[in-house]
Amino acid sequence: MTPTGLRYAVVVPTVGRPSVGALVDGLLRQDGPLPDEVVLVDDRPPGTAGPLPRPEPPPGRTPVPVRVLRGWGHGPAAARNLGWRVTTAEWVAFLDDDVVLPDGWCAALAADLEGLDPAVGGSQGRIHVPRPAGRRPTDWERATAGLETAHWATADMAYRRAALLAVDGFDERFPRAYREDADLAVRVRRAGWLLVRGDRVVHHPVRTADRSVSVRVQRGNADDALMRRLHGPRWREVAETGHGRLPWHVATTAAIGSTVAAAAAAVASAPTDPTGRSAVLRRLALAGATASVALVGDLARRRIVPGPRTAAEVATMAWTSAAIPPVAVWHRARGWWRHRAASPWPPRPRAVLLDRDGTLVHDVPYNGDPDAVAPVDGAREALDRLRSAGLRLGVVSNQSGVGRGLLRPEQVDAVNAAVERAVGPVQTWQVCPHVPEDGCACRKPGPGLVHAAASALGVGAEECVVVGDIGADVEAARAAGARSVLVPTATTRAEEVAAAPVVAPDLPRAVDLVLGWCRG
């Protein structure tokens, strides 16, 4: 806590860039009021790299807790949600893992936040992108420099915890570091909060990129489709993002497509064409080619003129300007189809996935006897309420007794049938028979069972709620991008209860929570 009583935490999602160690080390060496804690969310897919560094505070300094959480590779929106939800401070400052903090950043952050009107829900820092010395910036460098004028970018953005709670944080359907911050700002302001700009500054160096980076980033057009679905046709104005070039990309793609189609038809009809149709098609192909060259050339000119105009840069701008329009249109169409029925965040639950042992029925270790099945109090009535609400039901259960040779698969099936007789039917059973040493993709806390159940039920993982009695159930939900409710038993560890985002004392009250989410 700062001397004036301001409490804040710092959350950094990371994909393991070397810069994250320097960022945290620089944060711990600040002279200003330090955060309550720093939360690093390692968003690399599990098993892809070693552990993140844990910088130590300089000798004689008050230690600041640095917590490292696993993020499962779902993108920065999900990683930031995981990070801020484990904190308790009034403010949460989000930083990118490749920014550089100047001396005095903590003091400047405190000055920005202290004394803000209670109606202010967020404060943005100022982002400085270093320019190259002695030459004009490249296209990629200019794109990165756009962060300097971006609104509410989470490279340095502090939100009041109450504002994050009011809108349930970031929309995790944004899988990239793109538009997720703009969407959050729109929802926070619609919830009645104000956003302001502070005076603190971070430096954001330009990351090294290959020559195809401008084509790859067109994947963001799928996220633009989600923004339009969520915020309407005027979403760019609402989100303060600028206009974009999609109409020109559509025109260019249409011109290229018509050129190829007309040329192919002309070639196919030329050998037997007494009517002169092939000549008309050739003229159409020529007109399309002329339009294509003009449109691609205009895009290339707009990108080349402000740049260094080296041979390599000009060549890169030429071929990528031809590739960008169809790639952008493809991703926009893909995003439109994927998000055509997207509802406001968070999506209302459509399915509930329940752990078996300890959640639906009393836990009997490695049970292979149907007669030993005993449902927990109120299980049948609780599930009947979910069915009456139209929710789909599934069970996700680790059964390592099979892998250990203590159970036969048919015994597991017989116990599952007894469970259904006791609590009523469910639409899918997903069982992992492996032991932990097998390293399978299905065993909780991995996401495999949740993904399989969601697919079997015809819903997205984000539309599922996992209800279980131990931390592995909560972690499996988190790994899959689903919500969770922990219902502790006498064997649930205290640290699992403390780490769970939502806890209910029993199954009926867990169902109360789920039905409340359904009502919005």
Secondary structure by P-SEA (a helix, b strand, c coil): cccccccbbbbbbbccccaaaaaaaaaaacccccccbbbbbcccccccccccbbbbccccccccbbbbbbcccccaaaaaaaaaaaccccbbbbbccccccccaaaaaaaaacccccccccbbbbbbbbbbbccccccaaaaaaaccccccccccbbbbcaaaaaaacccccccccccaaaaaaaaaaaaaccccccccbbbbbcccccccccccccccaaaaaaaaaaccccccccccccccccaaaaaaaaaaaaaaaaaaaaaaaaccccccaaaaaaaaaaaaaaaaaaaaaaaaaaaacccccccaaaaaaaaaaaaaaaaaaaaaaaaaaaaacccccccccccbbbbbccccccccccccccccccccccaaaaaaaaaaaabbbbbbbbbccccccccccaaaaaaaaaaaaaacccccbbbbbccccccccccccccaaaaaaaaaaaccccccbbbbcccaaaaaaaaaacbbbbbbccccccaaaaaacccccccaaaaaaaaaaaaac
